[in-house]
């Protein structure tokens, strides 16, 4: 009999902690943070879980040979139940996005769902696989930006997409292992991603400055108040770099280990680090968009995700 634990393993439930940050980072960049943002993040999580279930349904014959411990080949979840769950989660995710975000959100949720299924059923084992998965994450960021100026969220979407490309490229060698050149390339990509997240783009710089200006002078504090504002501005400016550095250190160390030992186990560990470390990158992008405290909250999902990954594998 299928249990909730089996379904949680099927959809990689803890890995969903890496998903809400996409929407939040997009909303922060586009100036669209609002009460509907959590609901859009929920829609994103539903679509992510749908993709995981569809992935295992599509890979069920291959997993019977390479990953027999997974829920479908082990017999704990039937193929019909897996594909039915994937379809239901897809409908729920698209429906929720449309309900809370209207036509603009639906216009992104529908192609996002189509790209997820396209990856699982068609592109995953082709040369286009990493690019298609990267497009999924980029669209997810733009889903969060759907209520604001989406053009301002394009840099954040590109940054998350580039990170996703590195993780997906590594994931294709989880069973066979890799040669040292692959992690060297993804490590270089991770460095560029971290730099991209740390450096403010013109639109986000203006948005952050506007937030500071709107705070206004601190009455009665004079020079001390200005000094406090100056310190706050300095911390806000440094925060994206700090969080991006945290992301690069954790994920980069795992990839460096693959360079030294490109075995399958090391590759899986690096993929897991890329998944569970993504919230730190999303936090950096959120802080870059002018929402520093929210960025820290998003980044806090990274250590939680690593802890939960010890119970349910994110890969």
N, C-alpha and C positions, 0 to 999 in steps of 0.2 A: 504493500500500500504506500502510495506517495505521501510524504510528509511535508510540512512547511520547510523543514530543514533541507529537504531534497530540492524544493523549488527555489529556495534561497541560494543554494549552490548552483542551480541551473542558470539563474539570472545574474550570478556574481553579486549578490545583494550589497556587500560592503563596498564594492567598487563604485557604487552609485554616489558615494561621498565625493567622487571626483567630478560629478556632473553639475550640481547647482551653481558652482562657481563660474561655469561658462556663461550662464544666463545673467548672473550678477555682474560679472566683468563687462559684458556687453551693455547692460543697462547703465552701469556707471559711466562707461565711455560715451554713451549716447545721451546722457542726461535724462535717463528714463527710469531711474529707481522710483518705485511707487508701491502701493499696497498690492498691486497685481504681480509684482516680481516673484514672490514666493510661489504663487500658483503656476507661473510660467516655468519656474524651476522644477516644480512637481511634474509638469507635463514632460519636461526634458528627461527626468528620471524614468518615467513610464516608458518613453521611447528607447532609452538606453537599455532597460530591462528587456524590452521587446527584442532589441537587437541581439542581446546575449542569448535569449531563448531560440531565436531564429538561427543564430550561429551554430548552436549545438545540434539543432535539428538538421541543418544542412550538412554538418560534419559527422553525422551519426555513424556512417559506415567507416570513415577514416578513424574516428575516435575508437571504434571497436578494436582496431589494431594498435593505435598509438597511445590512446588515453582511455583504456577500458574502465578506469575508476570513475569516469564522469557519469552524471545521472542517467543519461539515456542508454549508453552501452552496458552499464551495470544493471539495467532493468528497473531502476528505482523510479524513473519517469518514462512513460511511453512516448514514442514519437508523435502520436496524435495529440497527446496532452501538451507537449512542448510547442508544437506549431499552433495549436489552438490558443495557448497562453500568449504566444508571440503576437498573434493576430488581435487578440483582445486588448493587450497592452498598447498596441499601436493605435487602435481605434480610440482607446481611452486617452492616450497622450495627445493625439491630434484634436480630439473633441474638447479636452480641457483647455488647450492652447487657444482654440477658436472661441470658446466660451468666455475666457477672461481677457483675451487680447484682440478679439475681433478679426476683421479681414486681414489686417497687416500681419498679425501673428499666424493666422491660418496659412497665409501665403508663404510663410517660411516653414511651418510645421509639416505641411504636406510634402514639399520637396525633401525635407530632412528625413521624414519617414521613408520616402521612396529611395533615398540614397542609402539609408541603413539596410533596407532589404536588398537593394542592388549590390551592395558590398557582400552581404552574406551569401546571396544566391549566385552571383555572377563574377564579381571582381576580385574576391578575396585571394584566390590563388593565381591571379594574373599579375603582370607587371604594374598594372594600374591600381592594385590593391591599396598600397599605402596612400596614394593620392586621393582615392575615393573615401577612405576612412578619415583622412585629414579634412576633406570637404564636409563630412558629417559634423565634425567638431566646430569647424568654422561657421556652419549654418546654425549650430546650437548657440554660439555666441551672438549671432545676429538675431536669433529669436528673442534674446533678452533685450536687444536694442530696438525691437519692433515698435515700441511706443515712443521713440525719440528720433534723433537724427542719426540714422543708421550709418551714414558715411563716416561719422566719427568713430564708429566701432570697428571699422574695417581693419585698422592696424592690430587691434586686440584679437580679432578673428583670425588674422593671418598668423599671429604669434602662436595662438593655441593650435592652429592647424599644423604649423611647422613642428611643434612638439609632438603632436599626434603622429606625424609622418615618422619621426624617429622611433617611437614606441612600436608602431605597426611594422616597420622594417625589421626591427629586432624580433618581434613576435613570430615572424615567419621562420625563425630558426630555433624555436623553443624546444623542438623535439630532436632535431639533427645536430644542433650546435652550429657555430659560425666560424668563419675565419677572422683573423684579427682586423682585417680592413673594414668590415662592417661596423663594429663598435667604434672604431676610430672616426668613421664618417658621421655616425650618429652623435658621438661625443662633440665633434666640431659643431654639428647642428644645434646641440643643446647649449653650447656656449653662445652662439648667435641668438638663440631664443632668449636666454637670460639677459643678454645685453639689450635686446629689443624691449623686453619688459621693464628694464630699469630706466631706460631713457624716455623722458616725456616727449610726446608728439605735440605739435602746436595747439591742436584743439583741446587736448586734455590739460595742457599747461594753462590755457586761458580759463578752462572750467575750474581748475583748482584755485587759481588766483581769484576768481569770482567768489568762490566759497569763502576765502579768507577775507575779501573785501566786505562781504555781506555780514561778517561778524561784527564789523564796525569797531569804533574805539571803545575801550573799557573805561567807562566813566569813573572819575575819582581816583584812578590809579596812575595817570600821567605816564611818566617814563617807565615805571615798573610794568604798567599794562602793556605798553608798546614792546617792552623786552619780552614779556610773556608771549605776546603774539608772534614776535620774531622767532622765539624758540619753537613755538608750535609749527610755524611755517617751515623751519629747518627740519624738524622731525618728519613733517608731511612730505617734504621733498626727498628725504633720505629713505623713507619707508619702502617705496617700490624697489630700490636697489637692495635693501636688506632682505626682503622677501625673495627677490629674484636670486640673490646669492645663496639663500637657504635652499631654494629649489635646485640650483645648479650643483651645489655641494652634495646633496643626497643622491640625486639622479646621476650626476656625473661620476661619483665614486662607484656606483654599481656598474656603470659602463666601463670604467677604467679596469674593474675586476674582470670584465669579459675580454678586454684587450689582453690581459695577462693569461687568462684561462678561458678560451672561447667554448667551453663545454655547454651542453644543453642546460644543465642546472644553473650555471651562471647567467645564461641568457634569460631564463625564466625569472631569475631574481632581478635582473635589470628591467625586464618588462614590468614586473610587479612594482619596482621602485618608480618607474615612469608613470604608472597609473596612480599609485597612492601619493606620489609627490606632486601631482598636477595641481592640487589646491593651493600650494605655495605660489605657483606661477599665477594662477587665477587671482590670488590675493594681491600679488604685486600689480597686476593689471587693474584690479579694482581700486587699489590705493592710488595708482597713477591717474585714475579717473576722478580723483578728489574725494573718495570715500575711504579714508584711512582706517578708521576703526572697523568698518565692515570688511575691509581687506584683511585685517588681522584675524577677524572671525572666520573668514573663508579659509585662510591659510591654516587655521587651527584644525581643520579637518584632515590635514596630512598625517600628523602622528596618530590620530584616531583611526584613520584608514589603515595605517601600518599595523596597528594593534589588532584590528578586526581581521586583517588579511591572514593572521596566524590561525584563525579559526575557519575561514572560508577563503579559498584561493581566489584572487582577483583575475587570474588568467585562465 
